[in-house]
Amino acid sequence: MADGIEVKDADQLLVMRRAGLVVGRTLRALADAAAPGVSTGELDALAREHLAAAKATSSFLNYGGGWGVPPFPAVTCISVNDEIVHGIPGDRVLAQGDLVSIDFGAIVDGWHGDAAVSVSVGEPRPVDERLSDATREAMWRGIAAARPGRRVGDVSAAVQGYVQSRRERYGIVREFTGHGIGTEMHQAPDVPNHGRRGRGPLLVTGMCLAIEPMLTLGSERTAIRDDGWTVVTADRSRACHWEHTVALTGKGLWVLTAEDGGESELNRLGATFAPLAD
């Protein structure tokens, strides 16, 4: 531990990479399957099949609960249009033009991987495409800013700075953040999507972070539906969510939930790609 934050050794990171690959490959399959006429429950069933085939278990199923809210009942969070995060899959049938965020987590030998992608169903609306591109790039800017010797605030500032540099004006959701990850899906430190450089916990080799910006086409304000889980935009504007789990290795970064380990995007942004093995 470093200041209460779990630090992984090389062998543990290799197991987290196995979990990350289950997540990355499953999300690719779910994104490909998201089409008009497909229900969110059918996507969740496909994710369950991938977990079983990989002999992995779900980070999400039966998570949380209490205070009158039941534990989460699915292996994916599928959030559509004005839903930001934690949407519960079910009978909803996807339609042409829907903007869908798919969040998924897997456990291998006690270690977690967590990531999210956003996709448009059928032909994307240009405004949604720009929102998704901005959210995805903000995630990668945050990832590229993470390195030993820096602080969590450097990651947060990179996300916020990129979003605010855009010509378009997007809401940056503040109530929900990225997080540390390892033997638990959510652990210290919180990784906000806004902040100041040089602030927050120190980053050291062996830490793993789930970096996950959530942007909206309108206000940053949120509400929670009666199911106790689904977070929506208060103004009903559309939202987008991207996430990856990244490890700080001794020589650079390894994006555990990206199938290529993050090599292409890290090289593009001038960050050091440093897998332990792959």
N, C-alpha and C positions, 0 to 999 in steps of 0.2 A: 504493500500500500504506500501511496505517496499523498500526504495530506488527506487521508481518508478515501483516496481514489484507487481503485484496483489496477495494478500493474501486472501485465502478463509476460511470461517468459516465452522463448522461441517455440517450444513445444505446444504451449497453450494457444499461441497465435496460429499455428498450423491447424489445430482443431477448429478454431474460429473460422479459418479460411474454408474448411469443409462445410461448415454451417452456412457461410456466406455464399458459397457456390450453389447450395440448394436453394437459397433465396433468389439469387440472380437468375438462375435457370428457370425457376418456377415463375418469376415475374415476367420473363420474356414470353413464356408460354401463355400466361394469362393476358398479356397485352395483345398477343396475336389473336387470341380467342375472343376478345371484346369486340362484338359486332352487333349490328341491329338485330333484335330478336332474341339475343342471348340474355338470360337473367343473371343477376348478381349471384344468386344461389348456385347456378351452374358453374360460374367461375370459382366459387368457393369449393365446390365438389372437385373441380379439376386440381385445385391446390392441394386438397387432401390426398388425391391420388399421387401427386408428386412427392409429398411427404412420406407416404407409405413406401413408394418405390425407393426412396433414398434412405429408408430406415431412420428417418428423423422424426421429431415431434414438434408440435406447434408452440411458438412463444405466446400466441394470442388466445388460444382456446382456453376458456375458463379463467382468464386473467381478471384480477380485480374483483369488483363487486362490493356490496356492503351499503349501509344507509339506504336500504330500499332499492338499490340498483343490483340486478343480477350479474353474475360473472359474464364476461364476453362470450357469446355463444358460437363463434366461428373461428376459422383459421386465417381469414383475411379480414382487413378493413377495406370496404369498397365504398367510396364517397363520390357522389354524382352531382355535378353542377354546383349548387350553392352549399353542398356539404363539404366541409374542409377536411376533417379526419374522423376516424372511428365509426364510419358508416357500417351498419350491420347488413351483411348479404342476406338476400331472401328472394321474394317473388318479383321484385322490380325487374322489368324487362328494359334493356338498353335500347335507345332510339337513335336514329341518325342525328348527329350533331351534339350528342351528350359529351361532356367533359368528365372523365372518370379517373379518379386517383385510387390506386391499388397499393395497399400497404401489407407487408407480409413478413413474418418472422419464423425462423426455424432453430431448433436446438439439436446439436450433435454432441453426444458425450458430455452433456451438462453445460455446453457453451453456446451462446446465442449469436445469430446474425439477424439483421433488421434492415429493410430497405423499402422504398416506395417509388413508383413510377406514375406518371399521368399520361393518359392517352385520350384522343378524340375518337368517337365512334363514327365510322364512315368518313365523309368529307369534313375536315375540321373547319370551324369558323375562324377566319383570320385573327380575330381578337383573342380567341382561346389559344391559338397556336403561338401568338406572341407572348401570352401570359405563361404558357408552359415552357417556352424557350427561356424566358427570363428567370423562372423559378429554377429550372435545371442549371442554368449558368450560375445563378447565385449559389446553389449548392456546391458546384465545382470551385467557385472562387473561395468559398469557406473552407473546403477540403484543402485546397492548395496553400492556404494560410496557416494550416496546422503543422507545427514542427516543434521538436524539443527545444526548450528555452523560451518559447513564446507562451502566451497566456490565452485562456479561453476567449477573452475579449478581442483578441486579434482575429479569431475565427468569426465571431459575431460581427465585428466591424467590417470584415471583408464582405459578408453577406449583405449587410445593410448598405454599405457603400456602393456595391454594384447595383442593387435595386434602385437606389436614389440617383444613380448616374444615368438611368434610362430616360428616354424622352417621355415614355408613358409613365403615369403615376399609378402605382399599385399599393394596396394595403399590405403591410407586413404584420402577420399575426403574431402577437406578443404573448398571449396567454398559454401557448403550447410551444415547447422548445425541443431541440435536440438533447442528447443525453449521453452519459457514459454507458458502456455495454460490455458484457463479459459473462460471468456466471449468473447474472440476472439481466433481463432485457433492459430495464431502466435502473440505472445507478448513477452515482455522482461521477462527473459534475453535470449540472444543467448546461446546455449550450444554446443560449438565446440567439435569435436571428437579428438582434440589434445590440449595439454596445460600443464600448470605447476600447481602443487598442491599449495594451499594457495592463488591463484590468482582469480580475478573476484568477482562478487557479492556474498554477504553473503546469505547462505541458511537459511530460517527460517520456523517454523511450519506454515502450510497452503499454502505453495507454491506448484505449480504443474509444472512439467517439462515433455516435450516430448523428450525422449532420443533416438537418431536414427543414429547409425553408418552406413556409406556407404563405402564398401570396393570394390576394384577392383583386378583383376588378374594381372594388369599391372600398368600403371602410374596413378597418382592421377589427372592428368589434364583432364579437361572437355570441352565439346562444347555443344551448344544448336542448335537443328534442326530448320529448317525454320518455323515450326509451332509456334515458340516462347516459347514453353513449355518444350519439351522433352530434358532432359539433358543426354548426352551420354559420354562415355569415348573417349578421343581424339585419343587413340591408338587402338580403337575398341575391347579392351579386355572386358571380361564379368564383370558384377558388381552385387552387392548384397546389400539389404537394409532391416534392421529390426528396429522396433520402438515400444515403449510402452509409455503410459502416466502414470506417477507416482506421487502420492501425498505424501508430508511430513506431517504425522499426528503428534499428540503430543507425541506419543510413538515409532514411527518407520515409516515404509513405507507401502504404499498400492498401488499396481499397478492396476490402475483403468480399464485398457483395457485388463487385463488378466482375464480369466474366474474364476480362483481360487484366484484372487487378488494378484498373485505372490508368494503365500505361499511356494510352493515347491522349487522354484529357490532361493528365499531369504533365506530360511532355509539352503539350500545347501551351500550358500556363507557366512553364518554366519551373515546375516543382520536380523534386527528385522521386522517381519511381524506384522503390526498393523492396521487392518481395523477398521473403525468406526462402521460398521455394514455390514452384507452381507446376 
